[in-house]
Amino acid sequence: MMRSLIHCDWKGCTYSGGFSREACLWRHIKSTHVSPKALKCPHCNKTFGLGREDKLRAHKRLAHRRG
């Protein structure tokens, strides 16, 4: 049985893809629409959406690694 994708109905949302789980849709809403700049890199002030600590960690690891 193939599940249908859930789409974001937030007014003005330009994301055309779908989400396989409601949790993924809510993560998108929080990080894109509610608080897109909730997290800030302490090294360069680049911002990341609410609940996207994973993106901030990856950014710090790749952009600010010591070599």
KACOR-V139245 format. One record per backbone hydrogen bond with DSSP energy under -0.5 kcal/mol. NH is the residue of the N-H (numbers start at 1). CO is the residue of the C=O. If there is no record, write none. Layout:
nh: [NH & NH]
co: [CO & CO]
//
This chain:
nh: [6 & 13 & 16 & 19 & 25 & 26 & 27 & 28 & 29 & 30 & 31 & 32 & 33 & 33 & 34 & 35 & 38 & 39 & 41 & 45 & 48 & 50 & 50 & 52 & 55 & 56 & 57 & 58 & 59 & 60 & 61 & 62 & 63 & 64 & 64]
co: [19 & 10 & 14 & 6 & 21 & 22 & 23 & 24 & 25 & 26 & 27 & 28 & 28 & 29 & 29 & 30 & 35 & 48 & 46 & 41 & 39 & 30 & 35 & 49 & 52 & 52 & 53 & 54 & 55 & 56 & 57 & 58 & 59 & 59 & 60]
//
